[in-house]
Amino acid sequence: MNKKKIIIFLAVLAAVILAAAVLTAALLLPRFLDRGPASGPTGGAAPSGSAVNVNAAPPASAPGTSANVNAAPPAPAAPPAPRAVLGQANTAGLKPFTIDPPIGDIYRIWYVAADDALLLAVVEPGGMRTIWKKDADGGLKQVLAENARAGDIFLEGDSRGRVYAGFDDPGSLYRSEDGGETWRRVMDAMDGTFWAIADDGLGTIYGTQHAWNSAILYRSVDDGLTWDAWRDFHKIYPEEAVTYAAGDDRFRLRHLHGVIYHDGRLYVGTGDVARFTAMTADGGATWTKVWNEGFTAGTVLHTGDDLLLGPDRLQAHGLAIYDPALKATEEVWSPIPYGYSGYTYSLIDVGGTYYAAFHTESNEVSTFSGKYGVIASPNGYAWYPLFEMGPVTNNARSDMFLVAGRGTIYFSMDGSLYAFDPLAWWWFDFHQPFGSKKK
């Protein structure tokens, strides 16, 4: 074989080998990417303000350092290493939003899908309670201002795209039809403000009163334009409308919390000492207790009529599922074995994956320093640690609220705003649950 033929032969052989390699990569790469990498390094900690992919594979962690809590372990079959405890300054996997100049402390948040924008309930540095709007292009503006008095701020939307903002003291409620651009006052002189709203999708809306000593379920039958005091839970449960301690004027049933309307049934959570969840299936004529905890947040499970309910109590009840067909409530996750405090103000369903935010409260630190953070579930039954922070070591509150945006989950915590990516379906294959029940 002469030299020219040898060169041609080698070139053809190289081309065949290259074609085989390309074909192999084309067949295997999609499967590799779809399941997530089993091992391999990633970059270092992301700089402030940059996006972090919570589904990325982890770097190896030296002893005593914090690992990425959302990362897959080196191999699917191996049990994951002990989870790192995150402090507030080390919220790996969260994208912090830096607002400069600062507008104040951010509490409740609401996503306006039509505008791809975020509404923020804010207490400004001077104490003014306001609503701000953050647009998709980064623009930020104040859209509503009430006053500088102390008190709660309510912010939530209904299923028909209207948004409501409420302010304790003076007890005002505002309504917006254009994503928060303009507001109309629809209620005055309410004691307290709303905790939550729920609607039937046809123009009837229910609002739970969160006040010092009043537990009224409000109702609107005209898309939130006017409201009436529909049901007084002190009259429905007079045995709970009594003070719970000598020298203390607070009633056992002080106010209302969560509310859900689904399939003709209305569910309401109560607080503060007399905590339970009540349900009516006959338009409010009769009520039945379905859980011995007053839920503060909840959602309908993605797969049917069952309700996923969140608690409001220190180291007691956990997450529960109510089955209306069986008329039974099952607690599926407890905060007690894992050192979580047990208060949840936010529980959301994002495409069949559930996220619950648990926070601490300032009045508990002297006796219990609980962990706080976000846990996640693929089905409502098995729960996994996602962002774990604390335990707190000072007299501080860690209010936390979640809302789903377009390909993003927004997260307010301790007055600041963050975001993180929704979990990929395979994330749960590479992590182990707390030990709660699977279904």
C-alpha positions as CSV (number, residue, x, y, z in Angstrom):
1,M,0.0,0.0,0.0
2,N,1.6,3.3,-1.1
3,K,1.8,6.4,1.1
4,K,-1.2,8.1,-0.6
5,K,-3.5,5.1,0.0
6,I,-2.4,4.9,3.7
7,I,-3.3,8.6,4.2
8,I,-6.7,8.1,2.6
9,F,-7.3,4.9,4.7
10,L,-6.4,6.8,7.9
11,A,-8.7,9.7,7.0
12,V,-11.6,7.5,6.3
13,L,-11.0,5.6,9.6
14,A,-10.9,8.8,11.6
15,A,-14.1,10.0,9.9
16,V,-15.8,6.7,10.9
17,I,-14.6,7.0,14.5
18,L,-15.8,10.6,14.7
19,A,-19.2,9.8,13.3
20,A,-19.6,7.0,15.8
21,A,-18.7,9.3,18.7
22,V,-21.2,11.9,17.6
23,L,-23.9,9.3,17.2
24,T,-23.2,7.9,20.7
25,A,-23.3,11.4,22.2
26,A,-26.6,12.2,20.5
27,L,-28.2,9.1,21.9
28,L,-26.9,9.4,25.5
29,L,-26.7,13.1,26.1
30,P,-30.5,13.7,26.3
31,R,-30.9,10.9,28.8
32,F,-28.0,12.2,30.8
33,L,-29.3,15.8,30.9
34,D,-32.9,14.6,31.6
35,R,-31.9,12.7,34.7
36,G,-29.4,15.1,36.0
37,P,-25.6,14.6,36.4
38,A,-24.5,11.9,38.9
39,S,-21.3,13.7,39.7
40,G,-19.0,16.5,38.6
41,P,-17.9,19.9,39.9
42,T,-19.8,23.2,39.6
43,G,-18.7,26.7,40.0
44,G,-18.2,28.4,43.4
45,A,-20.8,30.4,45.3
46,A,-22.8,32.7,43.0
47,P,-22.2,36.4,43.5
48,S,-25.0,38.5,45.0
49,G,-27.9,39.0,42.6
50,S,-26.9,36.2,40.2
51,A,-29.2,33.3,39.4
52,V,-28.4,29.9,40.9
53,N,-29.8,26.7,39.4
54,V,-31.2,24.7,42.4
55,N,-31.2,21.6,40.3
56,A,-27.4,21.6,39.6
57,A,-25.0,18.9,40.7
58,P,-22.9,19.8,43.8
59,P,-19.2,20.3,44.4
60,A,-17.5,18.3,47.0
61,S,-17.7,19.9,50.4
62,A,-14.9,20.1,52.9
63,P,-15.6,19.3,56.5
64,G,-17.2,22.2,58.3
65,T,-18.3,24.0,55.1
66,S,-21.8,24.5,53.8
67,A,-22.9,22.5,50.8
68,N,-25.6,23.3,48.2
69,V,-28.8,22.0,49.9
70,N,-30.5,21.4,46.5
71,A,-27.7,19.4,44.9
72,A,-27.8,15.8,43.7
73,P,-25.5,13.4,45.6
74,P,-22.5,11.8,43.8
75,A,-24.4,8.7,42.9
76,P,-28.2,8.0,42.9
77,A,-27.8,4.7,44.8
78,A,-25.7,6.3,47.7
79,P,-27.5,7.9,50.6
80,P,-27.0,11.6,50.7
81,A,-24.5,13.2,53.1
82,P,-25.8,15.0,56.1
83,R,-27.4,18.2,55.1
84,A,-25.7,21.5,55.8
85,V,-27.6,24.0,58.0
86,L,-27.9,27.3,56.2
87,G,-27.7,30.6,57.9
88,Q,-29.5,33.7,56.5
89,A,-26.2,34.9,55.0
90,N,-25.7,31.5,53.3
91,T,-29.0,30.9,51.4
92,A,-27.5,28.7,48.7
93,G,-29.8,28.3,45.8
94,L,-31.7,31.5,46.3
95,K,-31.3,34.6,44.1
96,P,-31.5,37.7,46.2
97,F,-32.9,40.9,44.8
98,T,-30.9,44.0,45.7
99,I,-33.1,47.1,45.6
100,D,-31.1,50.3,45.6
101,P,-32.0,52.6,47.1
102,P,-33.9,50.4,49.6
103,I,-37.7,50.7,49.7
104,G,-38.1,49.1,53.1
105,D,-39.0,45.7,54.5
106,I,-40.9,43.4,52.2
107,Y,-43.6,41.1,53.6
108,R,-46.5,39.7,51.6
109,I,-46.0,39.4,47.8
110,W,-48.4,38.6,44.9
111,Y,-47.7,37.8,41.3
112,V,-49.7,39.5,38.5
113,A,-49.6,37.0,35.7
114,A,-51.0,39.4,33.0
115,D,-48.1,41.7,33.5
116,D,-45.4,39.2,34.6
117,A,-45.0,41.6,37.6
118,L,-44.7,41.3,41.3
119,L,-46.6,43.3,43.9
120,L,-44.8,43.9,47.2
121,A,-46.3,44.8,50.6
122,V,-43.7,47.1,52.2
123,V,-43.1,48.9,55.4
124,E,-40.9,51.8,54.3
125,P,-37.9,53.1,56.4
126,G,-40.1,55.9,57.8
127,G,-42.9,53.5,58.7
128,M,-45.2,54.2,55.8
129,R,-47.1,51.1,54.8
130,T,-47.2,50.8,51.0
131,I,-47.7,48.5,47.9
132,W,-44.9,48.6,45.3
133,K,-44.9,47.0,41.8
134,K,-41.9,45.4,40.3
135,D,-42.2,44.9,36.5
136,A,-40.6,42.2,34.4
137,D,-38.1,44.7,33.0
138,G,-36.9,45.6,36.4
139,G,-38.9,48.8,36.9
140,L,-40.1,49.5,40.4
141,K,-42.7,52.0,41.6
142,Q,-45.0,52.7,44.5
143,V,-48.6,52.1,43.5
144,L,-50.5,52.5,46.9
145,A,-49.7,54.2,50.2
146,E,-51.8,54.0,53.4
147,N,-50.2,55.4,56.5
148,A,-47.3,55.1,58.9
149,R,-49.2,53.4,61.7
150,A,-48.3,50.0,63.1
151,G,-50.4,47.1,61.8
152,D,-50.7,44.2,59.3
153,I,-50.7,44.5,55.6
154,F,-52.8,42.1,53.5
155,L,-52.1,41.4,49.8
156,E,-53.7,38.7,47.7
157,G,-55.5,38.2,44.4
158,D,-58.6,36.2,43.4
159,S,-59.0,33.7,40.6
160,R,-60.4,36.3,38.2
161,G,-57.3,38.6,38.3
162,R,-58.4,41.2,40.8
163,V,-55.9,42.1,43.5
164,Y,-56.8,43.2,47.1
165,A,-54.6,45.1,49.6
166,G,-55.7,45.7,53.2
167,F,-54.3,47.7,56.1
168,D,-54.9,47.2,59.8
169,D,-55.6,50.5,61.5
170,P,-57.7,52.0,59.9
171,G,-59.0,48.7,58.6
172,S,-59.2,49.6,54.9
173,L,-59.5,47.3,51.9
174,Y,-58.5,48.3,48.4
175,R,-59.2,46.6,45.1
176,S,-57.4,46.8,41.8
177,E,-58.5,45.5,38.3
178,D,-55.3,46.5,36.4
179,G,-52.6,44.6,38.2
180,G,-52.0,47.2,40.9
181,E,-51.7,50.2,38.7
182,T,-54.8,51.9,40.2
183,W,-56.8,51.1,43.4
184,R,-60.3,51.6,44.6
185,R,-61.2,51.6,48.3
186,V,-64.0,49.1,48.9
187,M,-64.1,48.9,52.7
188,D,-63.5,51.2,55.6
189,A,-63.2,50.9,59.4
190,M,-62.8,47.1,59.5
191,D,-61.5,45.8,62.8
192,G,-58.1,44.4,61.7
193,T,-57.7,43.3,58.1
194,F,-58.1,40.2,56.0
195,W,-55.8,37.2,56.5
196,A,-56.8,35.4,53.3
197,I,-59.4,35.3,50.6
198,A,-61.0,32.6,48.5
199,D,-63.6,32.7,45.7
200,D,-65.9,30.4,43.7
201,G,-64.7,31.8,40.3
202,L,-68.1,33.3,39.6
203,G,-67.8,36.6,41.6
204,T,-68.4,35.5,45.2
205,I,-65.4,36.0,47.4
206,Y,-64.8,35.2,51.1
207,G,-62.4,37.1,53.4
208,T,-61.2,36.0,56.8
209,Q,-60.8,38.6,59.5
210,H,-57.6,38.8,61.4
211,A,-58.1,41.1,64.4
212,W,-57.5,41.3,68.1
213,N,-60.8,39.9,69.2
214,S,-63.1,39.5,66.2
215,A,-63.7,36.5,64.0
216,I,-66.0,37.5,61.1
217,L,-66.1,35.8,57.7
218,Y,-66.7,38.5,55.2
219,R,-68.4,37.9,51.8
220,S,-68.7,39.8,48.5
221,V,-71.2,38.7,45.8
222,D,-70.2,41.4,43.2
223,D,-66.5,40.6,42.5
224,G,-65.2,42.4,45.6
225,L,-66.9,45.8,45.0
226,T,-68.9,45.6,48.2
227,W,-68.6,43.4,51.3
228,D,-70.8,42.3,54.2
229,A,-70.1,40.7,57.6
230,W,-71.5,37.3,56.5
231,R,-70.7,34.9,59.4
232,D,-69.6,35.7,62.9
233,F,-67.7,32.7,64.3
234,H,-68.2,34.0,67.9
235,K,-71.9,33.4,67.3
236,I,-71.3,30.0,65.6
237,Y,-69.0,28.8,68.4
238,P,-70.1,30.9,71.5
239,E,-68.3,28.5,73.8
240,E,-65.0,29.8,72.4
241,A,-65.9,33.5,72.6
242,V,-64.6,33.7,76.2
243,T,-61.4,34.9,77.6
244,Y,-58.8,32.3,78.1
245,A,-57.0,33.7,81.1
246,A,-57.7,35.8,84.1
247,G,-56.8,39.5,83.5
248,D,-56.4,38.8,79.7
249,D,-59.2,40.2,77.5
250,R,-58.3,38.0,74.5
251,F,-60.9,35.4,73.5
252,R,-60.1,31.8,73.0
253,L,-61.2,32.2,69.4
254,R,-59.7,35.5,68.6
255,H,-59.7,35.7,64.8
256,L,-59.8,33.7,61.5
257,H,-56.9,32.5,59.3
258,G,-57.0,30.5,56.1
259,V,-60.0,30.0,53.8
260,I,-60.5,27.6,50.8
261,Y,-63.5,27.3,48.5
262,H,-63.6,24.0,46.5
263,D,-66.3,21.9,45.0
264,G,-69.1,23.7,46.8
265,R,-67.5,23.4,50.2
266,L,-66.0,26.3,52.2
267,Y,-63.2,25.7,54.7
268,V,-62.1,28.2,57.4
269,G,-59.2,28.1,59.9
270,T,-59.5,29.7,63.3
271,G,-57.0,31.0,65.9
272,D,-55.5,31.8,68.4
273,V,-56.1,29.4,71.3
274,A,-59.2,27.7,69.9
275,R,-57.6,26.5,66.8
276,F,-59.6,24.3,64.4
277,T,-60.7,24.0,60.8
278,A,-64.4,24.2,60.1
279,M,-66.2,23.3,56.9
280,T,-69.6,24.1,55.5
281,A,-71.3,22.3,52.5
282,D,-74.6,24.1,52.8
283,G,-73.8,27.7,52.2
284,G,-72.8,28.6,55.7
285,A,-76.0,27.2,57.4
286,T,-74.1,24.5,59.4
287,W,-70.4,24.0,60.1
288,T,-68.4,20.9,60.9
289,K,-64.9,20.7,62.5
290,V,-62.6,18.7,60.2
291,W,-59.2,19.3,61.9
292,N,-58.2,20.2,65.4
293,E,-55.8,22.9,64.1
294,G,-56.7,26.2,62.4
295,F,-54.9,26.2,59.1
296,T,-53.1,29.4,58.1
297,A,-52.3,28.3,54.5
298,G,-53.5,25.6,52.3
299,T,-54.2,24.4,48.8
300,V,-56.2,21.7,46.9
301,L,-54.1,18.7,45.9
302,H,-53.2,18.6,42.3
303,T,-54.7,15.1,41.9
304,G,-58.2,15.5,43.3
305,D,-60.4,17.0,46.0
306,D,-58.1,16.5,49.0
307,L,-56.8,19.6,50.8
308,L,-53.3,20.2,52.0
309,L,-53.3,22.3,55.1
310,G,-50.6,24.1,57.0
311,P,-50.5,24.7,60.8
312,D,-49.9,27.8,63.0
313,R,-48.5,26.3,66.2
314,L,-45.1,25.9,67.9
315,Q,-43.9,22.3,67.8
316,A,-47.3,20.7,67.7
317,H,-49.4,20.0,64.5
318,G,-47.7,19.6,61.2
319,L,-48.9,19.5,57.6
320,A,-52.2,17.6,57.1
321,I,-54.3,16.3,54.3
322,Y,-58.1,16.3,54.6
323,D,-60.0,13.8,52.5
324,P,-63.6,15.0,52.0
325,A,-64.7,11.6,50.7
326,L,-63.6,9.8,53.9
327,K,-64.2,12.9,56.1
328,A,-60.8,12.3,57.6
329,T,-57.7,14.3,58.2
330,E,-54.2,12.8,58.3
331,E,-51.1,14.6,59.4
332,V,-48.4,13.8,57.0
333,W,-45.4,15.8,58.3
334,S,-44.4,16.8,61.8
335,P,-42.0,19.6,62.7
336,I,-41.1,18.1,66.0
337,P,-38.5,15.5,65.1
338,Y,-36.6,17.9,62.8
339,G,-36.4,21.0,65.1
340,Y,-38.7,23.2,63.0
341,S,-40.9,25.7,64.8
342,G,-44.2,24.8,63.0
343,Y,-45.7,28.1,61.7
344,T,-46.6,28.3,58.1
345,Y,-48.1,31.3,56.3
346,S,-47.5,30.1,52.8
347,L,-48.2,26.8,51.0
348,I,-48.3,26.7,47.2
349,D,-48.8,24.2,44.4
350,V,-46.5,24.7,41.4
351,G,-47.4,22.2,38.7
352,G,-48.1,19.4,41.1
353,T,-45.0,20.1,43.3
354,Y,-45.8,21.6,46.7
355,Y,-43.8,24.1,48.7
356,A,-44.4,25.0,52.4
357,A,-42.6,27.9,54.1
358,F,-42.1,27.5,57.9
359,H,-41.0,30.4,60.0
360,T,-40.2,31.3,63.6
361,E,-41.9,33.8,65.8
362,S,-40.3,36.3,68.1
363,N,-42.1,35.2,71.3
364,E,-40.7,31.7,71.2
365,V,-36.9,32.3,71.1
366,S,-36.4,32.4,74.9
367,T,-37.7,28.8,75.2
368,F,-37.2,27.3,71.7
369,S,-34.8,28.2,68.9
370,G,-36.4,26.5,65.9
371,K,-35.2,26.1,62.4
372,Y,-37.1,27.7,59.6
373,G,-37.1,27.4,55.8
374,V,-38.9,25.9,52.8
375,I,-39.7,22.2,52.4
376,A,-41.0,20.5,49.2
377,S,-43.1,17.5,48.2
378,P,-43.8,15.8,44.8
379,N,-47.2,14.5,46.1
380,G,-48.2,16.2,49.4
381,Y,-47.3,13.2,51.4
382,A,-43.5,12.8,51.3
383,W,-41.7,16.0,52.3
384,Y,-38.1,17.0,51.6
385,P,-35.8,19.7,53.0
386,L,-35.1,22.4,50.5
387,F,-33.9,25.6,52.2
388,E,-33.1,25.1,55.8
389,M,-32.1,28.1,57.9
390,G,-31.6,28.8,61.6
391,P,-32.1,28.0,64.3
392,V,-32.5,31.7,65.3
393,T,-30.5,32.8,68.2
394,N,-32.0,36.2,68.9
395,N,-35.4,37.7,69.4
396,A,-36.4,38.0,65.8
397,R,-39.3,36.9,63.6
398,S,-38.8,35.2,60.2
399,D,-42.0,35.8,58.3
400,M,-41.9,34.0,54.9
401,F,-44.2,34.1,51.9
402,L,-44.1,32.2,48.6
403,V,-45.7,32.9,45.3
404,A,-45.3,31.3,41.9
405,G,-44.3,33.4,38.9
406,R,-43.4,32.6,35.3
407,G,-40.8,29.9,35.6
408,T,-39.8,31.3,39.0
409,I,-40.9,31.1,42.6
410,Y,-40.6,34.3,44.5
411,F,-39.8,34.2,48.2
412,S,-39.9,37.0,50.8
413,M,-38.1,36.3,54.1
414,D,-37.2,38.5,57.0
415,G,-38.1,41.6,55.0
416,S,-36.0,40.7,51.9
417,L,-36.9,39.3,48.5
418,Y,-35.5,36.2,46.8
419,A,-36.3,33.9,44.0
420,F,-35.5,30.3,43.1
421,D,-36.2,27.8,40.3
422,P,-39.1,25.3,40.6
423,L,-37.7,21.9,41.2
424,A,-37.3,19.5,38.3
425,W,-39.1,16.2,38.6
426,W,-35.9,14.2,39.0
427,W,-34.7,16.3,42.0
428,F,-36.7,14.1,44.3
429,D,-35.0,11.0,42.9
430,F,-31.7,12.2,44.2
431,H,-32.8,13.4,47.7
432,Q,-34.3,11.7,50.6
433,P,-37.5,12.8,52.4
434,F,-37.8,13.7,56.1
435,G,-39.4,10.3,56.6
436,S,-43.0,11.2,56.1
437,K,-45.5,9.0,54.5
438,K,-45.4,8.2,50.8
439,K,-48.5,7.5,48.8
